[in-house]
Amino acid sequence: MDTREAEKQTTAAAPANGHAQATADTEERNGPRKRVIFGTIGAIVAVILLVWGVKWFLYARVHEGTDDARIDADPVAVTSKINERIDQVLVDTNQEVKKGQILIVLDKSVEQDQVRQAQAQFDLAMADQRTTTTQGQGGVAQAEANATDAQAQVPVAEAGVEQARAQLRAAQAQLPAAQAADDRAAADYRRASSLFATGDVSRAQLDAARAAAAGAAAQLRAAEDQVNVASASLTAAQQRVGAAMAGVSAAQGGVTTAQGKLAQASDPSQIEAARAQLNIAKQNLAYTRIVAPVDGFIGEKSAEVGQTVQAGMTLMTLIPDGPGKIYVTANFKETQLGDMKPGQPVDIDVDAYKGTVFHGHVISINPASQNTYALVPAQNATGNFVKVTQRIPVRISIDDMRASKPLRPGMSVEAYVKVR
């Protein structure tokens, strides 16, 4: 019994030993092949790492990078310019809007009444100006006609002066002859009186001489009266000339006064004031429709229908969208800024889109570090100074915005500026 079991165990062990031997032979033959494969893979990986390392070294040598960067934008506060009640809110949070799109409609009943009132005031001012202008023009025409008539009287009066002066000269010319005749008649009468006393002439001759003397004296007085009348006429004619000249001056003054009234009637200040009030009323009416100032998305919204808003109150925040409106704010260490300047190209990696590189360029470098804008800036003059490398914000444009990969303010990015 024991002999048979021993034979069975011997028979069973023989195949097992043969299999182990075969496995050992196979491993001995495959060992060099595995070493070759692993060596080849290692060499390939080493070459790849070397190429990647050289490439990264060359890239890093001419670039300054930071992961302290984010997508940024300048939010636009949508406000009301008038005090009014909200009638409609036509947009909702996160909605995309276009520039000029109506966002909020305010109640406009009061503003419409103000426009109608201002329009009526403007129309009244225009009508008043037309009326006063017409009256002023009529007054100027009448004054100018009066001035023309007064000027026409001056030559007539001057002609009367010349006529009176001629009459005076004529009367004065007759006076010497009348004086001479009076002197002769008086002398004849005296001689006749002497001769009558001696009886050399008759009484009739004496009476004739007396009558001749009286007639000559009368003619002399008449000649003198004509001179006085002619002189008075000349004085009166000269006074009429003065009156005519005064009339001309008064008429010209009337023309000046009428022209002043016309200029006052044509003064556009009242019309401009009424027009300004009308324009203000129309603007207030237009302000009842609040529109989007730029393209973008509605961020925070606090406006609700029925709410009464005050002028300047922020009703919603608009986040701009599109080229030039979205940019990157990258905070570089001050030690990285030595060769950095506006215009240099930038590679931008957005955390949200792994493997996608956006391109841009440096727009500007902030004139101060972040610490400068702190509410309590560091006071390094106290003696407790610890030197800390500061970071300077750099604004970077995004030149290749993509609709399929929208960028939102607040996204984290990495920025690499080519400085050499």
C-alpha positions as CSV (number, residue, x, y, z in Angstrom):
1,M,0.0,0.0,0.0
2,D,2.8,2.4,0.9
3,T,4.7,1.5,-2.3
4,R,1.8,2.2,-4.6
5,E,1.3,5.7,-3.0
6,A,4.9,6.5,-3.3
7,E,4.8,5.6,-7.0
8,K,1.8,7.8,-7.5
9,Q,3.5,10.8,-5.8
10,T,6.6,10.3,-8.0
11,T,4.5,10.1,-11.1
12,A,2.6,13.3,-10.1
13,A,5.7,15.3,-9.3
14,A,7.4,14.5,-12.6
15,P,5.1,16.7,-14.8
16,A,5.3,19.6,-12.3
17,N,9.0,19.7,-12.3
18,G,9.0,19.7,-16.1
19,H,6.6,22.7,-16.3
20,A,8.8,24.7,-14.0
21,Q,11.8,24.0,-16.1
22,A,10.0,25.1,-19.2
23,T,8.9,28.4,-17.6
24,A,12.4,29.1,-16.5
25,D,13.7,28.5,-20.0
26,T,11.0,30.9,-21.5
27,E,11.9,33.7,-19.0
28,E,15.5,33.3,-19.8
29,R,14.9,33.7,-23.5
30,N,12.4,36.8,-23.0
31,G,14.5,38.7,-20.5
32,P,16.8,40.5,-23.1
33,R,13.7,41.4,-25.2
34,K,12.0,43.1,-22.3
35,R,15.1,45.0,-21.4
36,V,15.3,46.3,-25.0
37,I,11.6,47.3,-25.0
38,F,11.9,49.1,-21.7
39,G,15.1,50.7,-22.7
40,T,13.6,52.0,-25.9
41,I,10.6,53.4,-24.1
42,G,12.8,55.1,-21.6
43,A,14.9,56.6,-24.3
44,I,11.9,57.9,-26.1
45,V,10.5,59.4,-22.9
46,A,13.9,60.9,-22.1
47,V,14.0,62.4,-25.6
48,I,10.5,63.8,-25.2
49,L,11.3,65.2,-21.8
50,L,14.5,66.7,-23.2
51,V,12.7,68.3,-26.2
52,W,9.9,69.5,-24.0
53,G,12.3,70.9,-21.4
54,V,14.4,72.7,-24.0
55,K,11.3,74.1,-25.6
56,W,10.0,75.2,-22.2
57,F,13.3,76.7,-21.3
58,L,13.5,78.7,-24.5
59,Y,9.9,79.8,-24.0
60,A,10.4,80.8,-20.4
61,R,13.6,82.6,-21.2
62,V,11.7,85.2,-23.3
63,H,8.4,85.3,-21.4
64,E,7.3,86.5,-18.0
65,G,4.3,84.7,-16.6
66,T,1.9,84.7,-13.7
67,D,-1.1,82.7,-12.5
68,D,-2.3,85.7,-10.4
69,A,-4.6,86.9,-13.3
70,R,-8.3,87.0,-14.1
71,I,-10.7,88.0,-16.8
72,D,-12.0,91.5,-16.1
73,A,-14.5,94.0,-17.4
74,D,-15.7,97.5,-16.5
75,P,-19.3,97.0,-15.2
76,V,-21.7,99.7,-16.3
77,A,-24.3,100.9,-13.8
78,V,-27.7,101.4,-15.4
79,T,-29.3,104.4,-13.6
80,S,-32.4,106.6,-13.9
81,K,-31.9,110.3,-14.7
82,I,-35.3,111.3,-13.3
83,N,-37.5,110.6,-10.3
84,E,-40.3,108.3,-11.5
85,R,-42.1,105.1,-10.9
86,I,-41.1,101.9,-12.9
87,D,-43.9,100.8,-15.3
88,Q,-42.1,97.9,-17.0
89,V,-38.9,95.9,-16.7
90,L,-38.2,94.3,-20.0
91,V,-35.1,92.2,-19.2
92,D,-34.0,89.7,-16.6
93,T,-30.8,88.7,-14.8
94,N,-28.1,87.0,-17.1
95,Q,-30.0,88.1,-20.2
96,E,-27.9,89.3,-23.2
97,V,-28.7,92.8,-24.4
98,K,-27.6,95.0,-27.3
99,K,-26.7,98.7,-27.2
100,G,-29.8,100.8,-27.4
101,Q,-32.2,98.0,-26.3
102,I,-34.9,99.2,-23.9
103,L,-34.4,97.8,-20.5
104,I,-36.8,99.7,-18.3
105,V,-39.9,101.8,-19.0
106,L,-40.9,104.5,-16.4
107,D,-44.3,106.0,-16.0
108,K,-44.4,109.0,-18.5
109,S,-47.8,110.7,-17.8
110,V,-46.2,113.6,-15.9
111,E,-43.5,114.0,-18.5
112,Q,-46.0,114.1,-21.3
113,D,-47.9,116.9,-19.6
114,Q,-44.7,118.8,-19.1
115,V,-43.9,118.5,-22.8
116,R,-47.4,119.8,-23.7
117,Q,-47.0,122.7,-21.3
118,A,-43.5,123.6,-22.5
119,Q,-44.8,123.3,-26.1
120,A,-47.6,125.7,-25.4
121,Q,-45.2,128.2,-23.8
122,F,-42.9,128.0,-26.7
123,D,-45.8,128.5,-29.2
124,L,-47.0,131.5,-27.2
125,A,-43.5,133.0,-27.1
126,M,-43.2,132.6,-30.9
127,A,-46.6,134.3,-31.4
128,D,-45.7,137.2,-29.1
129,Q,-42.5,137.7,-30.9
130,R,-44.2,137.7,-34.3
131,T,-46.8,140.3,-33.0
132,T,-44.3,142.6,-31.4
133,T,-42.0,142.3,-34.4
134,T,-44.8,143.3,-36.8
135,Q,-45.7,146.2,-34.5
136,G,-42.0,147.2,-34.3
137,Q,-41.6,147.1,-38.0
138,G,-44.7,149.3,-38.4
139,G,-43.3,151.7,-35.8
140,V,-40.0,151.9,-37.6
141,A,-41.7,152.5,-41.0
142,Q,-43.9,155.3,-39.5
143,A,-40.9,156.9,-37.8
144,E,-38.9,156.8,-41.0
145,A,-41.8,158.4,-42.9
146,N,-42.0,161.2,-40.2
147,A,-38.2,161.7,-40.6
148,T,-38.6,161.9,-44.4
149,D,-41.4,164.5,-44.0
150,A,-39.3,166.5,-41.5
151,Q,-36.3,166.5,-43.8
152,A,-38.5,167.6,-46.7
153,Q,-39.6,170.7,-44.6
154,V,-36.1,171.9,-44.1
155,P,-35.5,172.9,-47.8
156,V,-38.9,174.7,-47.8
157,A,-38.0,176.6,-44.7
158,E,-34.6,177.5,-46.1
159,A,-36.2,178.7,-49.3
160,G,-38.5,181.0,-47.1
161,V,-35.4,182.4,-45.5
162,E,-33.9,183.2,-48.9
163,Q,-37.1,184.8,-50.0
164,A,-37.3,186.9,-46.8
165,R,-33.7,187.9,-47.1
166,A,-34.3,189.1,-50.7
167,Q,-37.4,191.1,-49.5
168,L,-35.3,192.6,-46.8
169,R,-32.6,193.6,-49.3
170,A,-35.2,195.1,-51.6
171,A,-36.7,197.1,-48.8
172,Q,-33.3,198.2,-47.6
173,A,-32.5,199.3,-51.2
174,Q,-35.6,201.6,-51.3
175,L,-34.8,203.2,-47.9
176,P,-31.9,205.5,-49.2
177,A,-34.0,206.9,-52.0
178,A,-36.9,207.6,-49.6
179,Q,-34.5,209.2,-47.1
180,A,-33.1,211.4,-49.9
181,A,-36.5,212.4,-51.0
182,D,-37.5,213.2,-47.5
183,D,-34.4,215.3,-47.0
184,R,-35.1,217.3,-50.2
185,A,-38.7,217.8,-49.4
186,A,-37.8,219.0,-45.9
187,A,-35.2,221.4,-47.3
188,D,-37.7,222.7,-49.9
189,Y,-40.2,223.3,-47.2
190,R,-37.7,225.2,-45.0
191,R,-36.7,227.4,-48.0
192,A,-40.3,228.0,-48.9
193,S,-41.1,229.0,-45.4
194,S,-38.2,231.5,-45.4
195,L,-39.3,233.0,-48.7
196,F,-42.9,233.1,-47.6
197,A,-41.8,235.2,-44.6
198,T,-40.1,237.7,-46.9
199,G,-43.0,237.5,-49.3
200,D,-41.1,236.0,-52.1
201,V,-43.4,233.0,-52.5
202,S,-47.1,232.6,-52.2
203,R,-48.9,230.7,-49.5
204,A,-49.9,228.2,-52.2
205,Q,-46.3,227.5,-52.9
206,L,-45.6,227.1,-49.2
207,D,-48.5,224.7,-48.8
208,A,-47.3,222.7,-51.8
209,A,-43.8,222.5,-50.2
210,R,-45.4,221.5,-46.9
211,A,-47.4,218.8,-48.6
212,A,-44.4,217.5,-50.5
213,A,-42.4,217.3,-47.3
214,A,-45.2,215.4,-45.6
215,G,-45.5,213.0,-48.5
216,A,-41.7,212.4,-48.5
217,A,-41.7,211.8,-44.8
218,A,-44.6,209.3,-45.2
219,Q,-42.7,207.5,-48.0
220,L,-39.7,207.3,-45.7
221,R,-41.7,205.8,-42.9
222,A,-43.3,203.4,-45.3
223,A,-39.8,202.3,-46.6
224,E,-38.6,201.9,-43.0
225,D,-41.7,199.9,-42.2
226,Q,-41.0,197.6,-45.2
227,V,-37.5,197.1,-43.9
228,N,-38.8,196.2,-40.5
229,V,-41.4,193.9,-41.9
230,A,-38.8,192.2,-44.2
231,S,-36.5,191.8,-41.2
232,A,-39.3,190.3,-39.1
233,S,-40.1,187.9,-42.0
234,L,-36.5,186.9,-42.2
235,T,-36.4,186.2,-38.5
236,A,-39.6,184.1,-38.7
237,A,-38.2,182.2,-41.7
238,Q,-35.0,181.4,-39.9
239,Q,-37.1,180.2,-36.9
240,R,-39.0,178.0,-39.2
241,V,-35.7,176.5,-40.4
242,G,-34.7,175.9,-36.8
243,A,-38.0,174.3,-36.1
244,A,-37.6,172.1,-39.2
245,M,-34.2,171.0,-38.2
246,A,-35.5,170.2,-34.7
247,G,-38.3,168.2,-36.3
248,V,-35.7,166.3,-38.3
249,S,-33.7,165.5,-35.1
250,A,-36.9,164.5,-33.3
251,A,-37.9,162.3,-36.2
252,Q,-34.5,160.6,-36.3
253,G,-34.8,160.0,-32.5
254,G,-38.2,158.5,-33.2
255,V,-36.6,156.2,-35.8
256,T,-33.9,155.2,-33.2
257,T,-36.6,154.5,-30.6
258,A,-38.7,152.4,-33.0
259,Q,-35.6,150.5,-34.1
260,G,-34.8,149.7,-30.4
261,K,-38.3,148.5,-29.9
262,L,-38.0,146.3,-33.0
263,A,-34.7,144.9,-31.8
264,Q,-36.2,144.2,-28.4
265,A,-39.2,142.5,-30.1
266,S,-36.7,140.4,-32.2
267,D,-34.6,139.5,-29.2
268,P,-34.3,135.6,-29.3
269,S,-33.6,135.2,-25.6
270,Q,-37.2,134.6,-24.7
271,I,-37.6,132.2,-27.6
272,E,-34.4,130.4,-26.6
273,A,-35.5,130.2,-23.0
274,A,-38.9,128.7,-24.0
275,R,-37.1,126.3,-26.5
276,A,-34.7,125.2,-23.7
277,Q,-37.6,124.4,-21.4
278,L,-39.2,122.4,-24.2
279,N,-36.0,120.5,-24.9
280,I,-35.6,119.7,-21.2
281,A,-39.2,118.4,-21.1
282,K,-38.6,116.3,-24.2
283,Q,-35.4,114.9,-22.7
284,N,-37.2,114.0,-19.4
285,L,-39.8,112.2,-21.5
286,A,-37.1,110.3,-23.4
287,Y,-35.5,109.4,-20.0
288,T,-38.6,107.4,-19.2
289,R,-37.2,104.8,-21.5
290,I,-33.9,103.5,-20.1
291,V,-31.8,101.7,-22.7
292,A,-28.6,99.7,-22.6
293,P,-25.5,101.9,-23.1
294,V,-23.4,99.0,-24.4
295,D,-23.6,95.4,-25.5
296,G,-23.4,92.9,-22.7
297,F,-25.2,90.8,-20.1
298,I,-27.5,91.8,-17.2
299,G,-25.6,91.2,-14.0
300,E,-27.3,92.2,-10.8
301,K,-30.9,93.6,-11.1
302,S,-32.7,95.4,-8.4
303,A,-35.5,97.1,-10.4
304,E,-39.0,95.9,-9.9
305,V,-42.3,97.1,-11.4
306,G,-44.1,99.7,-9.2
307,Q,-40.8,100.8,-7.5
308,T,-40.3,104.5,-7.3
309,V,-36.7,105.4,-8.3
310,Q,-34.6,108.5,-7.7
311,A,-32.3,110.1,-10.1
312,G,-28.9,108.4,-10.0
313,M,-30.2,105.2,-8.4
314,T,-28.5,102.1,-9.8
315,L,-31.2,99.8,-11.2
316,M,-29.1,97.0,-12.6
317,T,-25.5,96.3,-13.6
318,L,-24.5,95.6,-17.2
319,I,-21.4,93.5,-17.8
320,P,-20.0,94.5,-21.2
321,D,-19.2,91.9,-23.8
322,G,-17.2,91.8,-27.0
323,P,-13.8,92.8,-28.2
324,G,-12.2,95.6,-26.3
325,K,-14.7,95.3,-23.4
326,I,-13.3,92.1,-21.9
327,Y,-9.7,92.1,-20.8
328,V,-7.2,90.4,-18.5
329,T,-5.8,91.9,-15.3
330,A,-2.6,90.2,-14.5
331,N,-0.7,90.9,-11.3
332,F,3.0,90.6,-12.0
333,K,5.8,90.7,-9.5
334,E,7.7,94.0,-9.6
335,T,10.8,91.9,-10.5
336,Q,9.1,90.8,-13.7
337,L,8.4,94.3,-15.1
338,G,11.9,95.3,-16.1
339,D,11.5,94.5,-19.8
340,M,7.7,94.7,-19.9
341,K,6.0,97.5,-21.9
342,P,2.7,98.2,-23.7
343,G,2.2,96.4,-27.1
344,Q,4.1,93.2,-26.2
345,P,2.3,90.0,-27.2
346,V,0.7,87.8,-24.6
347,D,-0.3,84.1,-24.4
348,I,-3.4,83.6,-22.2
349,D,-4.4,80.2,-20.8
350,V,-7.9,80.1,-19.3
351,D,-8.5,77.6,-16.6
352,A,-12.0,76.9,-17.9
353,Y,-10.7,75.9,-21.4
354,K,-7.7,73.7,-20.9
355,G,-5.5,73.3,-24.0
356,T,-6.9,76.5,-25.6
357,V,-4.5,79.5,-25.8
358,F,-5.9,83.0,-26.4
359,H,-3.7,85.7,-27.7
360,G,-3.5,89.4,-26.7
361,H,-1.1,92.2,-26.0
362,V,-0.2,94.5,-23.1
363,I,-2.4,97.6,-23.0
364,S,-1.0,99.4,-20.0
365,I,0.9,98.9,-16.8
366,N,-0.6,100.3,-13.6
367,P,1.3,103.3,-12.2
368,A,1.2,101.9,-8.6
369,S,1.2,98.5,-6.8
370,Q,-1.8,96.9,-5.3
371,N,-0.7,97.9,-1.8
372,T,-0.8,101.6,-2.8
373,Y,-4.6,101.4,-3.2
374,A,-5.1,99.7,0.2
375,L,-7.3,101.5,2.7
376,V,-4.4,101.5,5.1
377,P,-1.2,101.7,3.0
378,A,2.0,100.4,4.5
379,Q,4.0,103.0,6.5
380,N,7.6,102.0,5.9
381,A,9.0,105.0,7.8
382,T,8.2,103.5,11.2
383,G,11.3,101.4,11.3
384,N,9.4,98.1,11.2
385,F,10.0,97.6,7.5
386,V,9.9,94.1,6.0
387,K,10.7,94.0,2.3
388,V,8.0,92.2,0.4
389,T,7.9,91.8,-3.4
390,Q,5.0,93.9,-4.6
391,R,2.7,93.0,-7.5
392,I,1.8,95.5,-10.2
393,P,-1.5,95.1,-12.1
394,V,-1.0,94.9,-15.9
395,R,-4.0,95.2,-18.3
396,I,-4.0,92.9,-21.2
397,S,-6.3,92.9,-24.2
398,I,-7.8,89.7,-25.7
399,D,-7.4,89.9,-29.4
400,D,-9.1,86.6,-30.5
401,M,-12.4,86.4,-28.7
402,R,-14.3,83.3,-29.6
403,A,-18.1,82.9,-29.4
404,S,-17.7,79.1,-28.8
405,K,-15.6,79.8,-25.7
406,P,-17.2,82.8,-23.9
407,L,-15.0,84.6,-21.4
408,R,-16.7,85.9,-18.2
409,P,-15.2,88.3,-15.7
410,G,-13.7,86.5,-12.7
411,M,-12.4,83.5,-14.6
412,S,-8.9,82.5,-13.5
413,V,-6.2,82.7,-16.2
414,E,-2.4,82.4,-16.7
415,A,-0.7,85.1,-18.7
416,Y,2.7,85.0,-20.4
417,V,4.1,88.2,-21.8
418,K,6.8,88.0,-24.4
419,V,9.3,90.5,-23.1
420,R,12.3,89.7,-25.4
